[in-house]
Amino acid sequence: MAPLRIVADENIPLLEAFCGHLGPITRVNGRALVKDDLQDADVLLVRSVTRVDSNLLARTPVKFVGTATIGTDHIDLDWLQSEKIAFSSAPGCNAASVVQYVLSVLSLYLQRNQRNTLDGLSVGVIGAGNVGGRLVQVLSGLGTLVRVSDPPLEMSGAELPFASLEEVLACDVVSLHTPLIESGAHPTRHLLGHRQLERLEGHQLLINSGRGAVVDNRALLSRLEQPNAPLVALDVWENEPSPMLELVDRCWLATPHIAGYSVEGKSRGTEMIARALHQWAGVPMTAALEALLPPPPVTGLSVSLEGDPLTILHRALMTCYDPRDDDARLRKLVADGRADDAADAPSFDGLRKHYPVRREPASLKVRIEEGNEAARILARAGFNVEFVGRDSD
């Protein structure tokens, strides 16, 4: 096989380990990618910041496109099919990472409200695909009351606790996980506008870790400037990489589109499109993901008998990932006056490009005495639970 000429987003990790033997890999800034960069490319591998359509690919030799992301709303799939350009995505690759993000934000919310039980807590999930569906499973296993709004999935006959959008918006916590759909029977652009946001009150928490434009950001800012406004945690924004600065200021938690940025989440995306590329090229793939992952910052945690289960879960979640760290980094950009300068837009992306090592709960072994009631919720949240005897040290 002749070497493949691969052009790839600079933020796709481990690509050389998975695909370096297939041919030379040229790394590019995904937002700045233009047609001229692809005049000698057989393969294009992107993330969600690159719009892939005829404007980018027409009259180039590219014959395979892969996106190391769950979503495909940045890809013109119909055009690729019409041009017989092979395509692969990475559905579900970072679902566990986004669930980790939501659980950490939710845990901070519970701590803020001094709640030591999940009894009576309601969580509304809008969009129950790979990410939202996994979140529903985890939250249900933890004992929360879950309500789901996903009309296409409901029409397909799926068995989930479906409810109307209005009922979902009445929940204590509302978490958004829909793709960005511009048209059709169920468009999601500005799904939450002025009218929907007016329903949210001060005791509620709104989390968006899906797509920024699913929430009308100007309408959200207006709502947050009014009395009895909800708490808001935004990881995605309209007009990335230049979020509305006033909205950043008004959010309870503001992070730079990193909910899915665990090492495992990003690396699984690479593995999935690399495997598809190898199959397309007719070459076996020999690299194994587990052998390539860096060690977690913390490998073990021992739990004493003290503390209620939710407090123990909170400590474990924060040991793995504390979203307040990402919030602080984004706010520093804003305070330094860089995020509002279009010429300095890579600052927002720089937080993503140079993201610290963050591992998922499964990487953390939690040693806990058998019979401790916290063990169940730790396991439900994805931690690697190891039981120890009473006399173990």
Secondary structure as UniProt FT lines:
FT   STRAND          6..9
FT   TURN            10..11
FT   TURN            13..14
FT   HELIX           15..19
FT   HELIX           20..22
FT   STRAND          25..28
FT   TURN            30..32
FT   HELIX           35..38
FT   TURN            39..40
FT   STRAND          43..46
FT   TURN            48..49
FT   HELIX           54..57
FT   TURN            58..59
FT   STRAND          64..67
FT   TURN            73..74
FT   HELIX           77..82
FT   TURN            83..84
FT   STRAND          86..88
FT   TURN            91..94
FT   HELIX           95..112
FT   TURN            113..114
FT   TURN            119..120
FT   STRAND          122..126
FT   HELIX           130..142
FT   STRAND          145..149
FT   HELIX           151..155
FT   TURN            156..157
FT   HELIX           165..168
FT   TURN            169..170
FT   STRAND          173..176
FT   TURN            189..190
FT   HELIX           194..197
FT   TURN            198..199
FT   TURN            202..203
FT   STRAND          205..208
FT   HELIX           212..214
FT   HELIX           217..224
FT   TURN            227..228
FT   STRAND          231..234
FT   TURN            238..241
FT   HELIX           245..250
FT   STRAND          253..254
FT   TURN            259..260
FT   HELIX           263..281
FT   HELIX           289..292
FT   STRAND          300..302
FT   HELIX           309..320
FT   HELIX           323..335
FT   TURN            336..337
FT   TURN            339..340
FT   HELIX           342..344
FT   HELIX           346..353
FT   HELIX           361..363
FT   STRAND          365..369
FT   TURN            370..371
FT   HELIX           374..380
FT   TURN            381..382
FT   STRAND          384..388
FT   TURN            390..391
//
